C-alpha cells in the first residue's frame, strides 16, 4: 500500500513547533489556488476534451521526469519524446508507462516523487506503490478515469479549486484558445502572459522573420526602432484584452542597459540586419528589458525576469529534439551590476512591479534580498525550477527574510506544464511556509497571531496582489 500523505509531511520534528505548523496549515490548506505564472496549454480549457492516455498526460511533456531517466540511460525516444526530423519514437502509452514504472525508484527523495505520489493518491485514488509489477494496474485505473467527464480539464480546474491560472504565450500567438475560452461562457478564469523572447532575442532561430511577422500582425514598421517598440505596445494591449497582467522574459542573464534613443536606434539597425557580434546581441537583449520595464509603467503589466539558464546545453539533444527537452542548466547570475541601468531608470517607481527569479541561490542573501529590500519596484519570485523543492523553499525563506522580509516576496507560483501536479506543488509550498513560520514563533521572533496572518498571505494574498489579479 502507498502510505497516505502523512498529516505532518514537511513539518518540524519537535512537538510544539509541529503542533503550531499543523494549526497554521489547517488555516490555509483549503484556500483557492492562485497560479499567476505557468505553462499549461490553454487549448485544454478551450476544448475541454478528455486528456490522452496516462503517459501522454504525466510523462511525455514533463522534463523533470525525462531528464532523470535520460541520466540513467533511458533514451528520450523510448519515452515518446518527438524528434524534430520525425523519426519514429515510442507511441504506445502503456509501453512508455511501463518503462517509467520500472525506473520510478530513481525519483526517491526528489520533489518529483512528492508531486507524483500526491497525484496518484489524491487524484487517481491509487493505493499501492508504482513499480514494474503494478504498472499495468496503475495504467488501467488512470486510463479509465481519464475517460470520465469529471476528469476533463475544466472539471479538474474546478476540483483543484483554482481561482485563476496564467498561461504563457509568445508575442506572435493569436490567442485563439483564450478567445475560445472567453467566448464559451465557462466561468473558469484563465489569463495569458506576454512572452516576447522570439522577437527580443537575436540568438533565437528565425529572429528576423519573427520581426517581419510582428510587423504584419500589428501593422507597424518593424524595420525601424520606433515602429518595433510600437509593435510591442500593440501586442501587449492585445494580450491585456485576454486577461494578461504580466509579461515574462527568459533571458540568459539579468543584464540591462539604458541607451540613448539614438544609440538604441543604431543598435536595432545592426541587430535587425543580422549582426554576428555577440556583444551587440547581448546589449540588445539588455536594452529590451529596460524598454519592457518602461512599457510596464505605462500599461501596468508586471515584469517577470527569469534569467540564468544555459538553455539547450547539449547541442546534440537540441538538434534532435528541439527546445525545452530537459538540457537547461543553471548558471552563475549577477544582479547588482546587471540590473543597475534598469534600476537607475525605473527602480524607484512605486507603481511598477518587477519580479526577479533566480537559478543561482548564492545570490539570494548577497544580492537579491538586499535589492528587493530597498528598491520599491522590485519583488522576489519564489524558489524556481531546480529549486522548487522543500529544501529550496526553506533556503529561500532563510536567505531572504532577514533582509527583504515577507512582503517583498510574491507568494508561490507553480511554473509548470504538468497540470495534475499543481495542487501538489501548492500543498508543498504551503507546508514548507507553515513550518518556517512555526519555527519563527518557537524562537520568539514572531507572534502566533502574526504567523496565522502571514500563512494566508504567503499561500494566497501576496500572489494576487503582486500579479494584480
MIZALO-244697 format. One record per residue (C-alpha): residue number from 0; z, x, y; residue in one letter. Coordinates in Angstrom, 1 decimal. Layout:
N
SITE|pos|z|x|y|code
SITE|NUM|Z|X|Y|a $
...
//
This chain:
469
SITE|pos|z|x|y|code
SITE|0|0.0|0.0|0.0|x $
SITE|1|-0.6|1.1|3.6|x $
SITE|2|2.7|1.4|5.3|x $
SITE|3|2.6|-1.3|8.1|x $
SITE|4|2.9|0.1|11.6|x $
SITE|5|6.4|1.3|12.0|x $
SITE|6|8.1|-0.5|14.9|x $
SITE|7|9.3|2.9|16.0|x $
SITE|8|6.0|4.6|15.9|x $
SITE|9|5.9|7.4|18.5|x $
SITE|10|9.4|6.6|19.8|x $
SITE|11|12.2|9.1|20.2|x $
SITE|12|14.2|10.0|17.1|x $
SITE|13|17.6|9.9|19.0|x $
SITE|14|19.1|6.4|18.5|x $
SITE|15|19.9|5.3|22.1|x $
SITE|16|16.6|6.5|23.5|x $
SITE|17|14.8|4.9|20.7|x $
SITE|18|16.5|1.6|21.4|x $
SITE|19|15.5|1.7|25.0|x $
SITE|20|11.9|2.7|24.1|x $
SITE|21|11.8|-0.4|21.9|x $
SITE|22|13.0|-2.6|24.7|x $
SITE|23|10.5|-1.2|27.1|x $
SITE|24|7.7|-1.6|24.7|x $
SITE|25|8.7|-5.2|23.9|x $
SITE|26|8.1|-6.0|27.6|x $
SITE|27|4.6|-4.6|27.7|x $
SITE|28|3.1|-4.7|24.2|x $
SITE|29|1.5|-8.1|24.7|x $
SITE|30|0.2|-7.5|28.3|x $
SITE|31|-3.5|-8.1|28.7|x $
SITE|32|-5.8|-5.1|28.2|x $
SITE|33|-7.5|-3.7|31.3|x $
SITE|34|-10.3|-1.4|30.3|x $
SITE|35|-11.7|0.0|33.5|x $
SITE|36|-13.8|2.7|32.1|x $
SITE|37|-15.7|2.8|28.7|x $
SITE|38|-18.9|2.8|26.9|x $
SITE|39|-19.1|-0.3|24.7|x $
SITE|40|-22.6|-1.9|24.6|x $
SITE|41|-23.0|-4.8|26.9|x $
SITE|42|-25.6|-6.3|24.6|x $
SITE|43|-22.7|-7.1|22.1|x $
SITE|44|-21.2|-9.5|24.6|x $
SITE|45|-24.5|-10.8|25.8|x $
SITE|46|-26.0|-11.7|22.4|x $
SITE|47|-22.7|-12.3|20.6|x $
SITE|48|-24.3|-11.6|17.3|x $
SITE|49|-22.4|-10.6|14.2|x $
SITE|50|-21.6|-6.9|14.0|x $
SITE|51|-23.6|-4.9|11.4|x $
SITE|52|-22.1|-3.5|8.3|x $
SITE|53|-18.8|-1.6|8.4|x $
SITE|54|-20.4|1.8|8.5|x $
SITE|55|-22.6|0.9|11.5|x $
SITE|56|-19.6|-0.6|13.3|x $
SITE|57|-17.0|2.0|12.6|x $
SITE|58|-18.6|5.3|11.6|x $
SITE|59|-22.2|6.0|12.8|x $
SITE|60|-21.5|5.7|16.5|x $
SITE|61|-18.2|7.4|16.6|x $
SITE|62|-18.4|11.1|17.4|x $
SITE|63|-14.7|11.6|16.8|x $
SITE|64|-15.5|10.8|13.1|x $
SITE|65|-18.7|12.6|12.5|x $
SITE|66|-17.7|15.8|14.3|x $
SITE|67|-14.7|16.2|12.0|x $
SITE|68|-16.8|15.5|8.9|x $
SITE|69|-19.5|17.9|10.0|x $
SITE|70|-17.0|20.6|10.5|x $
SITE|71|-16.2|20.3|6.8|x $
SITE|72|-19.8|20.4|5.7|x $
SITE|73|-20.9|16.8|5.7|x $
SITE|74|-24.4|16.6|7.2|x $
SITE|75|-25.0|14.1|10.0|x $
SITE|76|-28.0|12.7|8.1|x $
SITE|77|-25.6|11.7|5.4|x $
SITE|78|-23.6|9.7|7.9|x $
SITE|79|-26.6|7.7|9.1|x $
SITE|80|-26.9|9.5|12.5|x $
SITE|81|-30.5|9.1|13.5|x $
SITE|82|-32.7|12.1|14.3|x $
SITE|83|-35.0|12.4|17.3|x $
SITE|84|-38.0|13.1|15.1|x $
SITE|85|-37.5|10.0|13.0|x $
SITE|86|-37.0|11.9|9.7|x $
SITE|87|-35.1|9.9|7.1|x $
SITE|88|-31.3|9.6|7.2|x $
SITE|89|-28.9|7.6|5.1|x $
SITE|90|-29.3|3.9|5.9|x $
SITE|91|-27.2|2.4|3.1|x $
SITE|92|-23.9|1.3|4.8|x $
SITE|93|-22.0|1.4|1.6|x $
SITE|94|-23.1|4.9|0.8|x $
SITE|95|-22.1|6.1|4.3|x $
SITE|96|-18.7|4.3|3.9|x $
SITE|97|-18.1|5.9|0.5|x $
SITE|98|-18.7|9.3|1.9|x $
SITE|99|-16.4|8.6|4.8|x $
SITE|100|-13.7|7.3|2.5|x $
SITE|101|-13.9|10.4|0.3|x $
SITE|102|-13.1|12.6|3.3|x $
SITE|103|-10.6|10.3|5.1|x $
SITE|104|-7.8|12.8|4.3|x $
SITE|105|-9.4|15.1|6.8|x $
SITE|106|-8.0|13.0|9.6|x $
SITE|107|-4.4|13.3|8.7|x $
SITE|108|-2.3|13.9|11.8|x $
SITE|109|-5.1|13.1|14.2|x $
SITE|110|-5.3|10.3|16.8|x $
SITE|111|-8.5|9.1|15.0|x $
SITE|112|-6.3|8.4|11.9|x $
SITE|113|-3.8|6.4|14.0|x $
SITE|114|-6.6|4.3|15.5|x $
SITE|115|-8.4|3.7|12.2|x $
SITE|116|-5.2|2.8|10.3|x $
SITE|117|-4.4|0.3|13.1|x $
SITE|118|-7.9|-1.2|12.9|x $
SITE|119|-7.8|-1.5|9.1|x $
SITE|120|-4.3|-3.1|9.1|x $
SITE|121|-4.4|-5.3|12.2|x $
SITE|122|-8.0|-6.3|12.4|x $
SITE|123|-9.1|-6.4|8.8|x $
SITE|124|-5.8|-7.0|7.0|x $
SITE|125|-6.2|-4.1|4.6|x $
SITE|126|-3.0|-3.1|2.9|x $
SITE|127|-4.0|-0.1|0.8|x $
SITE|128|-4.9|3.5|1.8|x $
SITE|129|-8.6|4.3|2.2|x $
SITE|130|-9.9|6.8|-0.3|x $
SITE|131|-12.7|7.2|-2.8|x $
SITE|132|-11.1|4.8|-5.2|x $
SITE|133|-10.6|2.0|-2.7|x $
SITE|134|-13.8|2.5|-0.6|x $
SITE|135|-15.8|-0.4|-2.1|x $
SITE|136|-12.9|-2.9|-1.9|x $
SITE|137|-12.4|-2.0|1.8|x $
SITE|138|-16.1|-2.2|2.5|x $
SITE|139|-16.5|-5.6|0.8|x $
SITE|140|-13.4|-7.0|2.6|x $
SITE|141|-14.6|-5.8|6.0|x $
SITE|142|-18.2|-6.9|5.5|x $
SITE|143|-17.1|-10.4|4.5|x $
SITE|144|-15.0|-10.7|7.7|x $
SITE|145|-17.8|-9.5|9.9|x $
SITE|146|-19.9|-12.5|8.8|x $
SITE|147|-17.4|-14.9|10.3|x $
SITE|148|-17.7|-16.3|13.8|x $
SITE|149|-14.2|-15.2|14.7|x $
SITE|150|-15.3|-11.6|14.2|x $
SITE|151|-18.2|-11.8|16.6|x $
SITE|152|-17.9|-9.7|19.8|x $
SITE|153|-16.7|-12.5|22.2|x $
SITE|154|-14.2|-13.8|19.7|x $
SITE|155|-12.7|-10.3|19.3|x $
SITE|156|-12.8|-9.7|23.0|x $
SITE|157|-10.5|-12.7|23.4|x $
SITE|158|-8.4|-11.9|20.3|x $
SITE|159|-7.8|-8.4|21.7|x $
SITE|160|-6.5|-10.0|24.9|x $
SITE|161|-9.0|-8.1|27.1|x $
SITE|162|-8.7|-9.3|30.7|x $
SITE|163|-11.6|-7.1|31.9|x $
SITE|164|-13.8|-4.3|30.4|x $
SITE|165|-16.1|-2.0|32.2|x $
SITE|166|-19.2|-0.6|30.5|x $
SITE|167|-21.2|2.3|31.9|x $
SITE|168|-24.9|2.1|32.8|x $
SITE|169|-27.4|4.7|34.2|x $
SITE|170|-28.9|4.3|37.6|x $
SITE|171|-32.2|3.2|36.2|x $
SITE|172|-30.8|0.5|34.0|x $
SITE|173|-32.0|-3.0|34.8|x $
SITE|174|-28.6|-4.5|33.7|x $
SITE|175|-30.4|-7.1|31.7|x $
SITE|176|-27.4|-7.6|29.3|x $
SITE|177|-25.0|-8.0|32.2|x $
SITE|178|-27.3|-10.6|33.7|x $
SITE|179|-27.3|-12.4|30.4|x $
SITE|180|-23.5|-12.3|30.2|x $
SITE|181|-23.2|-13.7|33.7|x $
SITE|182|-25.7|-16.5|33.1|x $
SITE|183|-24.2|-17.5|29.7|x $
SITE|184|-21.2|-19.2|31.2|x $
SITE|185|-18.8|-17.2|29.0|x $
SITE|186|-15.5|-16.6|30.7|x $
SITE|187|-15.0|-13.0|29.4|x $
SITE|188|-15.1|-10.5|32.3|x $
SITE|189|-17.5|-7.6|31.6|x $
SITE|190|-18.4|-5.4|34.5|x $
SITE|191|-20.7|-2.4|34.8|x $
SITE|192|-20.2|1.0|36.4|x $
SITE|193|-22.7|3.2|38.2|x $
SITE|194|-23.6|6.4|36.3|x $
SITE|195|-26.3|8.3|38.3|x $
SITE|196|-26.4|11.5|36.3|x $
SITE|197|-30.0|11.1|35.3|x $
SITE|198|-31.1|11.1|38.9|x $
SITE|199|-28.5|13.6|40.2|x $
SITE|200|-28.5|16.4|37.7|x $
SITE|201|-31.7|18.6|37.9|x $
SITE|202|-30.9|20.1|34.5|x $
SITE|203|-31.4|16.8|32.6|x $
SITE|204|-34.7|16.3|30.9|x $
SITE|205|-37.1|14.1|32.9|x $
SITE|206|-35.3|14.6|36.2|x $
SITE|207|-38.5|14.5|38.3|x $
SITE|208|-39.8|11.5|36.5|x $
SITE|209|-36.5|9.8|36.9|x $
SITE|210|-36.6|10.2|40.6|x $
SITE|211|-40.1|8.6|40.6|x $
SITE|212|-38.8|5.7|38.6|x $
SITE|213|-35.8|5.4|41.0|x $
SITE|214|-38.2|5.1|43.9|x $
SITE|215|-40.3|2.4|42.1|x $
SITE|216|-37.2|0.4|41.3|x $
SITE|217|-35.8|0.5|44.8|x $
SITE|218|-38.9|0.7|47.0|x $
SITE|219|-37.5|3.8|48.6|x $
SITE|220|-39.4|7.1|49.1|x $
SITE|221|-37.5|9.4|46.7|x $
SITE|222|-39.7|12.2|47.8|x $
SITE|223|-37.5|12.6|50.9|x $
SITE|224|-33.8|13.2|51.2|x $
SITE|225|-33.2|10.2|53.3|x $
SITE|226|-35.2|7.9|51.0|x $
SITE|227|-33.4|9.4|48.0|x $
SITE|228|-30.0|8.6|49.4|x $
SITE|229|-31.1|5.1|50.4|x $
SITE|230|-32.3|4.5|46.8|x $
SITE|231|-28.7|5.3|45.6|x $
SITE|232|-27.3|2.9|48.1|x $
SITE|233|-29.6|0.1|46.9|x $
SITE|234|-28.7|0.8|43.3|x $
SITE|235|-25.0|0.9|44.0|x $
SITE|236|-25.3|-2.5|45.8|x $
SITE|237|-27.2|-3.9|42.8|x $
SITE|238|-24.6|-2.7|40.4|x $
SITE|239|-21.9|-4.3|42.5|x $
SITE|240|-23.7|-7.7|42.1|x $
SITE|241|-22.8|-7.3|38.4|x $
SITE|242|-19.1|-6.6|39.0|x $
SITE|243|-19.2|-2.8|39.4|x $
SITE|244|-16.1|-1.4|41.1|x $
SITE|245|-16.6|2.2|40.2|x $
SITE|246|-19.1|5.0|39.8|x $
SITE|247|-18.9|7.7|37.1|x $
SITE|248|-20.0|11.3|37.3|x $
SITE|249|-20.1|13.6|34.3|x $
SITE|250|-20.8|16.9|35.9|x $
SITE|251|-20.4|20.3|34.1|x $
SITE|252|-18.0|21.4|36.8|x $
SITE|253|-15.9|19.9|39.6|x $
SITE|254|-17.9|21.9|42.2|x $
SITE|255|-18.6|20.1|45.5|x $
SITE|256|-20.5|21.0|48.7|x $
SITE|257|-20.8|19.7|52.2|x $
SITE|258|-24.1|20.9|53.6|x $
SITE|259|-25.6|20.0|56.9|x $
SITE|260|-28.3|17.3|56.9|x $
SITE|261|-31.0|20.0|57.4|x $
SITE|262|-29.7|22.2|54.6|x $
SITE|263|-29.3|19.3|52.3|x $
SITE|264|-32.9|18.2|53.0|x $
SITE|265|-34.2|21.7|52.3|x $
SITE|266|-32.3|21.9|49.1|x $
SITE|267|-33.5|18.5|48.0|x $
SITE|268|-37.1|19.5|48.6|x $
SITE|269|-36.7|22.6|46.4|x $
SITE|270|-35.0|20.8|43.6|x $
SITE|271|-37.4|17.9|43.8|x $
SITE|272|-40.2|20.4|43.5|x $
SITE|273|-38.8|21.7|40.2|x $
SITE|274|-36.7|24.7|41.3|x $
SITE|275|-35.9|27.1|38.5|x $
SITE|276|-33.0|28.6|40.4|x $
SITE|277|-29.8|27.7|38.6|x $
SITE|278|-27.7|28.2|41.7|x $
SITE|279|-29.8|25.7|43.6|x $
SITE|280|-29.5|23.1|40.9|x $
SITE|281|-25.7|23.7|40.7|x $
SITE|282|-25.5|23.4|44.5|x $
SITE|283|-27.4|20.1|44.4|x $
SITE|284|-25.0|18.6|41.9|x $
SITE|285|-22.1|19.7|44.1|x $
SITE|286|-23.6|18.2|47.2|x $
SITE|287|-24.3|14.9|45.4|x $
SITE|288|-20.6|14.5|44.5|x $
SITE|289|-19.8|14.6|48.2|x $
SITE|290|-22.6|12.2|49.0|x $
SITE|291|-21.3|9.8|46.4|x $
SITE|292|-17.8|10.0|47.9|x $
SITE|293|-19.2|9.2|51.4|x $
SITE|294|-21.1|6.3|50.0|x $
SITE|295|-17.8|5.1|48.3|x $
SITE|296|-16.3|5.0|51.8|x $
SITE|297|-19.0|2.5|52.8|x $
SITE|298|-19.2|0.3|49.7|x $
SITE|299|-15.8|0.6|48.2|x $
SITE|300|-16.8|1.9|44.7|x $
SITE|301|-14.1|4.0|43.1|x $
SITE|302|-15.4|7.5|42.4|x $
SITE|303|-14.7|8.9|38.9|x $
SITE|304|-15.3|12.6|38.2|x $
SITE|305|-15.4|13.6|34.6|x $
SITE|306|-16.1|17.4|34.7|x $
SITE|307|-15.6|20.3|32.3|x $
SITE|308|-17.6|19.6|29.2|x $
SITE|309|-20.1|22.0|27.9|x $
SITE|310|-22.4|19.4|26.5|x $
SITE|311|-24.7|19.9|23.6|x $
SITE|312|-23.1|23.3|22.8|x $
SITE|313|-25.3|23.7|19.7|x $
SITE|314|-29.0|23.8|20.6|x $
SITE|315|-29.9|23.2|17.0|x $
SITE|316|-27.9|19.9|16.8|x $
SITE|317|-29.1|18.9|20.3|x $
SITE|318|-32.8|19.4|19.4|x $
SITE|319|-32.4|17.5|16.1|x $
SITE|320|-30.1|14.6|17.1|x $
SITE|321|-30.1|14.5|20.9|x $
SITE|322|-27.2|13.9|23.3|x $
SITE|323|-23.7|12.6|22.6|x $
SITE|324|-23.7|13.8|19.0|x $
SITE|325|-20.3|15.5|19.0|x $
SITE|326|-21.1|19.0|20.1|x $
SITE|327|-19.5|18.8|23.5|x $
SITE|328|-16.8|21.4|24.1|x $
SITE|329|-14.1|21.6|26.9|x $
SITE|330|-14.4|24.5|29.3|x $
SITE|331|-12.1|26.0|32.0|x $
SITE|332|-12.3|24.0|35.2|x $
SITE|333|-11.4|24.9|38.7|x $
SITE|334|-10.4|22.1|41.1|x $
SITE|335|-8.6|23.6|44.1|x $
SITE|336|-11.6|25.7|45.2|x $
SITE|337|-14.3|23.4|43.7|x $
SITE|338|-13.1|20.2|45.4|x $
SITE|339|-12.3|21.7|48.8|x $
SITE|340|-15.6|20.9|50.5|x $
SITE|341|-15.4|17.3|49.4|x $
SITE|342|-11.7|17.1|50.4|x $
SITE|343|-12.4|18.6|53.8|x $
SITE|344|-14.9|15.8|54.3|x $
SITE|345|-13.1|12.8|52.9|x $
SITE|346|-9.9|13.8|51.2|x $
SITE|347|-7.7|12.3|53.9|x $
SITE|348|-9.3|8.9|53.8|x $
SITE|349|-6.8|6.2|52.7|x $
SITE|350|-9.5|3.7|51.9|x $
SITE|351|-11.2|6.0|49.4|x $
SITE|352|-10.2|6.4|45.7|x $
SITE|353|-11.4|9.4|43.8|x $
SITE|354|-10.1|9.6|40.2|x $
SITE|355|-10.0|13.1|38.7|x $
SITE|356|-10.2|13.7|34.9|x $
SITE|357|-10.0|16.9|33.1|x $
SITE|358|-10.5|18.5|29.7|x $
SITE|359|-8.7|21.6|30.9|x $
SITE|360|-5.0|20.9|30.5|x $
SITE|361|-4.0|24.2|32.1|x $
SITE|362|-5.0|22.6|35.4|x $
SITE|363|-2.6|19.7|35.3|x $
SITE|364|0.5|21.3|36.8|x $
SITE|365|-1.2|24.1|38.6|x $
SITE|366|-4.0|22.2|40.4|x $
SITE|367|-4.4|18.5|39.7|x $
SITE|368|-0.9|17.2|40.2|x $
SITE|369|-0.4|19.2|43.5|x $
SITE|370|-3.8|18.0|44.8|x $
SITE|371|-3.2|14.3|43.9|x $
SITE|372|0.3|14.7|45.2|x $
SITE|373|-0.8|15.2|48.7|x $
SITE|374|-4.4|14.0|49.3|x $
SITE|375|-4.5|10.2|49.9|x $
SITE|376|-8.0|9.9|48.4|x $
SITE|377|-7.1|11.4|45.0|x $
SITE|378|-5.7|9.9|41.8|x $
SITE|379|-5.3|11.4|38.4|x $
SITE|380|-7.1|9.8|35.5|x $
SITE|381|-5.2|9.7|32.2|x $
SITE|382|-5.4|12.2|29.3|x $
SITE|383|-9.1|12.0|28.4|x $
SITE|384|-11.4|12.6|25.4|x $
SITE|385|-10.0|15.6|23.4|x $
SITE|386|-6.5|14.8|24.8|x $
SITE|387|-6.2|11.0|24.4|x $
SITE|388|-3.7|11.6|21.7|x $
SITE|389|0.1|11.2|21.5|x $
SITE|390|0.6|14.9|22.3|x $
SITE|391|-2.0|14.9|25.1|x $
SITE|392|-0.5|11.8|26.7|x $
SITE|393|3.0|13.3|26.6|x $
SITE|394|1.8|16.6|28.1|x $
SITE|395|0.0|14.7|30.8|x $
SITE|396|3.2|12.9|31.9|x $
SITE|397|5.3|16.1|31.6|x $
SITE|398|3.0|18.2|33.6|x $
SITE|399|2.0|15.8|36.4|x $
SITE|400|5.0|13.5|37.1|x $
SITE|401|7.2|16.1|38.8|x $
SITE|402|4.5|16.7|41.5|x $
SITE|403|2.3|13.7|41.6|x $
SITE|404|4.7|11.1|40.4|x $
SITE|405|3.6|7.9|38.6|x $
SITE|406|1.9|6.2|41.5|x $
SITE|407|-0.8|8.8|42.0|x $
SITE|408|-2.0|8.1|38.4|x $
SITE|409|-4.1|5.2|37.3|x $
SITE|410|-2.5|3.9|34.0|x $
SITE|411|-4.7|4.2|30.9|x $
SITE|412|-8.3|3.7|30.1|x $
SITE|413|-9.8|4.0|26.6|x $
SITE|414|-13.2|5.5|27.5|x $
SITE|415|-14.6|4.5|24.1|x $
SITE|416|-17.7|3.2|22.3|x $
SITE|417|-15.5|2.2|19.4|x $
SITE|418|-14.8|-1.5|20.3|x $
SITE|419|-12.5|-2.3|17.4|x $
SITE|420|-10.2|0.6|18.3|x $
SITE|421|-9.5|-0.5|21.9|x $
SITE|422|-6.2|-2.3|21.1|x $
SITE|423|-5.0|0.6|19.0|x $
SITE|424|-5.7|3.1|21.8|x $
SITE|425|-3.9|1.0|24.4|x $
SITE|426|-1.0|0.5|22.0|x $
SITE|427|-0.6|4.2|21.5|x $
SITE|428|-0.6|4.8|25.3|x $
SITE|429|2.0|2.1|25.8|x $
SITE|430|4.3|3.5|23.2|x $
SITE|431|4.0|7.1|24.5|x $
SITE|432|4.7|6.0|28.0|x $
SITE|433|7.7|3.9|26.9|x $
SITE|434|9.1|6.9|25.0|x $
SITE|435|8.7|9.1|28.1|x $
SITE|436|10.4|6.6|30.4|x $
SITE|437|13.2|6.2|27.8|x $
SITE|438|13.8|9.9|27.9|x $
SITE|439|14.0|9.9|31.7|x $
SITE|440|16.6|7.2|31.6|x $
SITE|441|18.6|9.1|28.9|x $
SITE|442|18.5|12.2|31.1|x $
SITE|443|19.8|10.1|34.0|x $
SITE|444|16.6|10.7|36.0|x $
SITE|445|15.6|7.1|36.2|x $
SITE|446|17.4|3.8|36.2|x $
SITE|447|16.8|1.4|33.4|x $
SITE|448|15.5|-1.4|35.7|x $
SITE|449|13.0|1.1|37.2|x $
SITE|450|11.9|2.1|33.7|x $
SITE|451|11.1|-1.6|32.8|x $
SITE|452|9.1|-1.9|36.1|x $
SITE|453|7.2|1.3|35.5|x $
SITE|454|6.4|0.4|31.9|x $
SITE|455|4.5|-2.7|33.1|x $
SITE|456|2.8|-0.8|35.9|x $
SITE|457|1.6|2.0|33.6|x $
SITE|458|0.3|-0.4|31.0|x $
SITE|459|-1.4|-2.9|33.3|x $
SITE|460|-0.9|-2.9|37.1|x $
SITE|461|-1.9|0.6|38.1|x $
SITE|462|-5.3|0.4|36.4|x $
SITE|463|-6.1|-2.9|38.1|x $
SITE|464|-5.1|-1.6|41.5|x $
SITE|465|-6.8|1.8|41.2|x $
SITE|466|-10.1|0.3|40.0|x $
SITE|467|-9.9|-2.6|42.4|x $
SITE|468|-10.1|-5.1|39.5|x $
//
